[in-house]
Amino acid sequence: MMKRMIIAITASSIMMASCKKDEPVIECTETTTEVNLPATYNFDNVSYSGQTARLDMLAEMTAELKKANAGTQVDSALLMKMFSNTGSPFADAALNTSGKQLRSKTYSSVGANNVQYFEYLIKRQGDISQNAGNTWSSGNAGVATSGTKKYFFDENGVEYTQLIEKGLMGAVFYYNVAEVYTRAGKIGASVDNTTVTPGEGTDMEHHWDEAFGYFGAPIDYSTSNTIDARYHAKYAQKGDAAGLGTISNVMTQFIKGRYGISNKDYGMRDAAATDLREEYELVLATTAIHYLNSGKSNFSDDALRNHALSEAYAFIFSLAYNADKKISTADLNTVKGYFEVTAGPATVPSFLTVTVADINAAIDKLSTVYGLDSVKATL
């Protein structure tokens, strides 16, 4: 089971026990050390402006993608420039000169080149959004409407805006937290934790702060202060609403890890890094189940069903970006497979033949893996 830590007070007790085994009795001496963790991510010399810039870049990309919902063809050439931050593509001039980009931070490895995957999605969205003036129907790209809500889908009922936005949240934001900034290369013994750069702290402190920046939370994020949360921090509210404490659990580990680094308590740092990856993974899993439930409850509404399943698919896809992920690769492929079809040599998402039974099977698999059976219906 995942550890659950919720910040309710500013002081957190760490229990330490020493035991001596004398058959048949085990004698233990327990000592308690009080560690005064701050209630917020409030530390000296914190900076993650590069991460904030990338969150803002994705926001501008998403705004361009959503033009298709209003019947307008999106500019895929502009989106490609935004992805790589070339040619001054952003309305926010500060982003153009920031020296940051999403493309270079996107997960990519041999056999799983996600840079090419997202470039394909961007180009295809530009091509198929020529049909944004049409009404969507099975096998035909266009806009589907439900009340005042409008969504542009491809011929398979897939919303590329969600695959790109939520997909990049996983392949950039989550990946960099889970596989870059909480790993030895950024916070291990070889990383300087002595020399303080004003405004940024030590290299190790700065790397941990950059991980926090990717989460999208204000420094005082809590269940009673959610208004400024963005991206994964915002979606942590899905699990929190089901009583899982996902907001406090993730924030606790971010605070605990930074405290451990600043106080050179590397056992605390390492424990926080491990627990953070688990808690962050749970945010993605609970959000995926939330949108699967939405797809099921709106199954007869093409617009709402396909929109929800597009979001769910992107969050499920993102679970792969953590070497310590709780879900096995085989189980992850099984869950994705409920929403995929073979098209020539490729496997692509499609919601044309998805059934309620498929959605339930995906929910059940995720809830079993993540221990969420008791709350899966309320997510």
C-alpha positions as CSV (number, residue, x, y, z in Angstrom):
1,M,0.0,0.0,0.0
2,M,1.1,3.5,-0.7
3,K,2.0,5.6,2.3
4,R,-0.5,8.3,3.1
5,M,0.7,11.6,4.7
6,I,-1.6,14.5,5.0
7,I,-0.4,17.9,6.3
8,A,-2.8,18.9,9.1
9,I,-0.3,20.7,11.3
10,T,3.1,22.3,10.8
11,A,5.0,19.8,12.9
12,S,5.5,16.3,11.5
13,S,6.8,13.5,13.8
14,I,9.2,10.9,12.5
15,M,9.3,7.8,14.6
16,M,12.6,6.0,14.8
17,A,12.9,2.6,16.5
18,S,15.9,0.5,17.4
19,C,15.3,-3.1,18.2
20,K,17.4,-5.9,19.7
21,K,16.3,-9.5,19.1
22,D,16.6,-11.8,22.0
23,E,14.7,-15.0,21.3
24,P,11.9,-15.4,21.7
25,V,11.2,-11.8,22.5
26,I,12.1,-8.7,20.3
27,E,12.9,-5.7,22.5
28,C,12.5,-2.3,20.9
29,T,13.4,1.2,22.1
30,E,11.4,3.9,20.3
31,T,12.5,7.5,20.1
32,T,10.6,10.3,18.5
33,T,12.2,13.2,16.6
34,E,10.0,16.2,15.9
35,V,10.6,17.7,12.4
36,N,9.0,21.0,11.8
37,L,7.9,20.8,8.2
38,P,6.5,24.0,6.8
39,A,2.8,23.8,5.9
40,T,3.5,25.3,2.5
41,Y,6.3,25.0,-0.1
42,N,7.9,28.0,1.6
43,F,11.7,27.8,1.4
44,D,14.6,30.2,0.7
45,N,16.0,30.6,-2.8
46,V,13.2,28.8,-4.7
47,S,13.1,29.2,-8.5
48,Y,11.3,27.3,-11.2
49,S,10.6,29.9,-13.9
50,G,11.6,27.5,-16.7
51,Q,8.9,25.1,-15.6
52,T,6.3,27.9,-15.4
53,A,7.3,29.0,-18.9
54,R,6.6,25.5,-20.2
55,L,3.2,25.3,-18.5
56,D,2.4,28.6,-20.2
57,M,3.6,27.4,-23.5
58,L,1.3,24.4,-23.3
59,A,-1.6,26.7,-22.4
60,E,-1.0,28.7,-25.7
61,M,-0.8,25.5,-27.7
62,T,-4.0,24.2,-26.2
63,A,-5.8,27.5,-27.0
64,E,-4.8,27.1,-30.7
65,L,-5.9,23.4,-30.7
66,K,-9.3,24.3,-29.3
67,K,-10.0,26.6,-32.3
68,A,-11.2,23.5,-34.1
69,N,-14.0,23.2,-31.5
70,A,-15.4,26.4,-32.9
71,G,-15.2,25.2,-36.5
72,T,-11.8,26.8,-37.4
73,Q,-8.9,25.0,-38.9
74,V,-5.9,25.0,-36.5
75,D,-2.5,26.2,-37.7
76,S,-0.3,23.1,-37.3
77,A,2.8,25.0,-38.5
78,L,2.3,27.5,-35.6
79,L,1.8,24.6,-33.2
80,M,5.1,23.0,-34.3
81,K,6.9,26.3,-33.7
82,M,5.3,26.5,-30.3
83,F,6.4,22.9,-29.5
84,S,10.0,23.8,-30.3
85,N,9.8,27.5,-29.4
86,T,11.2,28.7,-32.8
87,G,10.1,31.7,-34.9
88,S,8.6,33.7,-32.0
89,P,5.3,31.8,-32.0
90,F,3.8,32.9,-28.7
91,A,1.6,35.8,-27.9
92,D,3.4,36.1,-24.6
93,A,6.7,37.7,-25.9
94,A,8.5,36.6,-22.7
95,L,8.0,32.9,-23.7
96,N,9.7,33.5,-27.1
97,T,12.9,34.8,-25.5
98,S,12.8,32.4,-22.5
99,G,15.2,29.9,-24.0
100,K,12.8,27.1,-22.9
101,Q,10.8,24.7,-25.0
102,L,8.6,21.6,-24.6
103,R,10.1,19.6,-27.4
104,S,13.5,19.1,-25.8
105,K,11.9,18.0,-22.5
106,T,9.6,15.5,-24.0
107,Y,10.3,11.8,-23.2
108,S,12.0,10.1,-26.0
109,S,13.9,6.8,-26.2
110,V,14.8,4.1,-28.7
111,G,11.5,2.4,-29.6
112,A,9.3,5.1,-28.0
113,N,10.1,8.4,-29.7
114,N,7.4,10.5,-28.2
115,V,8.7,13.7,-29.9
116,Q,7.8,12.2,-33.2
117,Y,4.5,11.0,-31.8
118,F,3.4,14.4,-30.7
119,E,4.7,16.0,-33.9
120,Y,2.5,13.5,-35.8
121,L,-0.5,14.4,-33.7
122,I,0.1,18.1,-34.2
123,K,0.4,17.8,-38.0
124,R,-2.7,15.5,-38.2
125,Q,-4.8,17.9,-36.1
126,G,-4.0,20.6,-38.7
127,D,-4.9,18.3,-41.5
128,I,-8.2,16.9,-40.2
129,S,-9.3,20.2,-38.8
130,Q,-10.1,21.2,-42.3
131,N,-13.3,19.4,-41.5
132,A,-14.0,21.5,-38.4
133,G,-16.9,23.1,-40.2
134,N,-18.6,19.7,-40.5
135,T,-20.8,17.8,-38.0
136,W,-19.1,14.8,-36.5
137,S,-20.4,11.3,-37.3
138,S,-18.9,7.9,-37.0
139,G,-16.2,7.6,-39.7
140,N,-16.2,11.4,-40.4
141,A,-14.2,14.0,-38.7
142,G,-16.1,17.1,-37.4
143,V,-17.6,18.9,-34.4
144,A,-19.9,17.1,-32.0
145,T,-22.2,19.2,-29.9
146,S,-23.9,18.6,-26.5
147,G,-25.8,21.6,-25.2
148,T,-23.3,24.5,-25.3
149,K,-20.3,22.2,-25.5
150,K,-18.5,21.6,-28.8
151,Y,-15.6,19.2,-29.4
152,F,-13.7,18.4,-32.6
153,F,-13.1,14.7,-33.2
154,D,-11.3,12.7,-35.9
155,E,-13.2,10.0,-37.8
156,N,-12.7,7.6,-34.8
157,G,-14.2,9.9,-32.3
158,V,-10.8,10.9,-30.8
159,E,-10.2,14.5,-29.7
160,Y,-6.6,15.3,-30.6
161,T,-6.6,18.4,-28.4
162,Q,-6.8,16.1,-25.4
163,L,-4.2,13.6,-26.7
164,I,-1.7,16.5,-27.2
165,E,-2.4,18.6,-24.1
166,K,-2.9,15.8,-21.6
167,G,-0.2,13.7,-23.4
168,L,2.4,16.4,-23.1
169,M,1.4,16.9,-19.4
170,G,2.5,13.3,-19.1
171,A,5.5,13.1,-21.4
172,V,7.0,16.4,-20.2
173,F,5.7,17.4,-16.7
174,Y,5.1,14.0,-15.1
175,Y,8.1,12.3,-16.9
176,N,10.5,15.0,-15.7
177,V,9.3,14.7,-12.1
178,A,9.3,10.9,-12.1
179,E,12.3,10.1,-14.1
180,V,14.6,13.2,-14.1
181,Y,14.4,15.5,-11.1
182,T,13.7,12.9,-8.4
183,R,16.5,10.6,-9.5
184,A,20.2,10.4,-8.6
185,G,21.3,12.4,-11.6
186,K,19.6,15.5,-10.2
187,I,19.5,14.9,-6.5
188,G,22.1,12.2,-5.9
189,A,25.4,12.2,-4.0
190,S,27.3,13.7,-7.0
191,V,25.1,16.8,-7.1
192,D,26.3,19.9,-5.2
193,N,24.3,20.7,-2.1
194,T,26.7,23.2,-0.6
195,T,27.2,26.1,-2.8
196,V,24.2,28.5,-2.7
197,T,23.3,30.5,-5.8
198,P,21.2,33.5,-4.6
199,G,17.6,33.0,-5.8
200,E,18.1,29.4,-6.8
201,G,19.7,27.6,-3.8
202,T,22.1,24.8,-4.3
203,D,22.0,22.7,-7.4
204,M,20.2,19.9,-5.6
205,E,17.7,22.3,-4.1
206,H,17.1,23.9,-7.5
207,H,16.5,20.6,-9.2
208,W,13.9,19.6,-6.6
209,D,12.2,23.0,-7.0
210,E,12.1,22.4,-10.7
211,A,10.2,19.2,-10.1
212,F,7.7,21.1,-8.0
213,G,7.3,23.6,-10.8
214,Y,6.2,20.9,-13.2
215,F,3.3,19.9,-10.8
216,G,1.5,23.2,-11.4
217,A,0.7,24.0,-7.8
218,P,0.9,27.3,-5.9
219,I,3.3,27.1,-2.9
220,D,0.3,27.2,-0.5
221,Y,-1.8,24.6,-2.4
222,S,-4.3,22.8,-0.2
223,T,-7.8,21.5,-0.2
224,S,-9.0,24.9,0.9
225,N,-6.9,26.8,-1.6
226,T,-7.3,25.3,-5.1
227,I,-8.0,28.3,-7.3
228,D,-4.5,28.7,-8.8
229,A,-3.8,25.0,-9.4
230,R,-2.8,24.1,-12.9
231,Y,-2.4,20.9,-14.9
232,H,-1.7,17.8,-12.7
233,A,-2.1,19.9,-9.5
234,K,-5.6,20.7,-10.6
235,Y,-6.4,17.1,-11.5
236,A,-5.2,16.0,-8.1
237,Q,-8.6,17.4,-6.9
238,K,-10.3,14.3,-8.6
239,G,-8.8,11.9,-6.1
240,D,-9.1,14.4,-3.3
241,A,-12.8,14.7,-3.8
242,A,-13.1,10.9,-3.3
243,G,-11.4,11.2,0.1
244,L,-7.9,10.0,-1.0
245,G,-6.1,13.1,0.1
246,T,-4.2,13.3,-3.2
247,I,-3.5,17.1,-2.9
248,S,-2.0,16.9,0.6
249,N,-0.2,13.6,-0.1
250,V,1.7,15.0,-3.1
251,M,2.4,18.4,-1.4
252,T,3.6,16.6,1.7
253,Q,6.3,14.8,-0.3
254,F,7.4,17.8,-2.2
255,I,7.8,19.8,1.1
256,K,9.4,16.8,2.8
257,G,11.9,16.3,0.0
258,R,12.9,20.0,-0.1
259,Y,13.2,20.1,3.7
260,G,15.4,17.0,3.6
261,I,17.7,18.4,1.0
262,S,18.0,21.8,2.7
263,N,18.8,20.1,6.0
264,K,21.1,17.5,4.4
265,D,18.8,14.7,5.6
266,Y,19.3,12.4,2.6
267,G,17.3,9.6,4.0
268,M,14.3,12.0,4.2
269,R,15.1,13.2,0.7
270,D,15.2,9.7,-0.8
271,A,12.0,8.5,1.0
272,A,10.2,11.6,-0.2
273,A,11.4,11.0,-3.8
274,T,10.1,7.4,-3.7
275,D,6.8,8.4,-2.1
276,L,6.3,11.4,-4.4
277,R,6.6,9.2,-7.5
278,E,3.9,6.9,-6.0
279,E,1.6,9.7,-5.0
280,Y,2.0,11.5,-8.4
281,E,1.2,8.3,-10.2
282,L,-2.0,7.9,-8.2
283,V,-3.1,11.4,-9.4
284,L,-2.9,10.1,-13.0
285,A,-4.7,6.9,-12.2
286,T,-7.5,8.5,-10.3
287,T,-8.0,11.1,-13.0
288,A,-8.1,8.4,-15.7
289,I,-10.8,6.5,-13.7
290,H,-12.7,9.8,-13.2
291,Y,-12.9,10.3,-17.0
292,L,-13.7,6.7,-17.7
293,N,-16.7,7.1,-15.3
294,S,-17.7,10.2,-17.2
295,G,-17.5,8.4,-20.5
296,K,-19.7,5.7,-19.1
297,S,-22.3,8.0,-17.5
298,N,-22.5,9.9,-20.8
299,F,-22.3,6.9,-23.1
300,S,-25.3,7.9,-25.2
301,D,-23.9,11.4,-25.9
302,D,-21.3,11.3,-28.6
303,A,-19.7,14.6,-27.7
304,L,-19.4,14.0,-24.0
305,R,-18.5,10.3,-24.3
306,N,-15.7,10.8,-26.8
307,H,-14.4,13.9,-25.0
308,A,-14.1,12.0,-21.7
309,L,-12.6,8.9,-23.2
310,S,-10.0,11.1,-25.0
311,E,-8.9,12.5,-21.7
312,A,-9.0,9.2,-20.0
313,Y,-6.8,7.6,-22.8
314,A,-4.2,10.4,-22.5
315,F,-3.9,10.0,-18.7
316,I,-3.7,6.2,-19.1
317,F,-1.0,6.6,-21.7
318,S,1.0,8.9,-19.4
319,L,1.3,6.2,-16.7
320,A,4.1,4.7,-18.6
321,Y,6.6,7.5,-17.8
322,N,7.8,6.1,-14.5
323,A,10.2,3.2,-14.2
324,D,8.8,2.5,-10.7
325,K,5.1,2.6,-11.9
326,K,2.8,0.4,-9.9
327,I,1.0,-0.8,-13.0
328,S,2.8,-3.4,-15.1
329,T,3.5,-2.7,-18.7
330,A,1.3,-5.7,-19.6
331,D,-1.6,-4.4,-17.6
332,L,-1.1,-0.9,-19.0
333,N,-1.3,-2.3,-22.5
334,T,-4.4,-4.2,-21.6
335,V,-6.1,-1.1,-20.4
336,K,-5.1,0.9,-23.5
337,G,-6.2,-1.9,-25.7
338,Y,-9.8,-1.5,-24.7
339,F,-9.7,1.8,-26.6
340,E,-7.5,0.9,-29.6
341,V,-7.8,-0.6,-33.0
342,T,-5.3,-1.7,-35.6
343,A,-5.0,0.6,-38.6
344,G,-2.5,-0.8,-41.1
345,P,0.8,-1.2,-39.3
346,A,-0.2,1.1,-36.4
347,T,-2.3,0.8,-33.3
348,V,-4.5,3.9,-32.8
349,P,-7.1,5.0,-30.3
350,S,-10.7,4.7,-31.5
351,F,-14.0,5.0,-29.6
352,L,-16.3,3.8,-32.4
353,T,-16.7,0.3,-31.1
354,V,-16.1,0.8,-27.4
355,T,-18.7,-0.7,-25.1
356,V,-19.7,0.0,-21.5
357,A,-18.2,-3.4,-20.7
358,D,-14.9,-2.2,-22.1
359,I,-15.0,0.9,-20.0
360,N,-15.9,-1.1,-16.9
361,A,-13.0,-3.5,-17.6
362,A,-10.6,-0.7,-17.8
363,I,-11.9,0.9,-14.6
364,D,-11.7,-2.5,-12.8
365,K,-8.1,-3.2,-13.9
366,L,-6.9,0.3,-12.8
367,S,-8.8,0.2,-9.5
368,T,-7.4,-3.3,-8.7
369,V,-3.8,-2.3,-9.4
370,Y,-4.1,1.0,-7.4
371,G,-6.2,-0.3,-4.6
372,L,-9.2,1.9,-5.5
373,D,-12.0,-0.6,-5.5
374,S,-13.8,1.1,-2.6
375,V,-13.8,4.5,-4.3
376,K,-13.8,3.8,-8.0
377,A,-17.5,4.5,-8.4
378,T,-17.1,7.9,-6.8
379,L,-14.1,9.2,-8.7
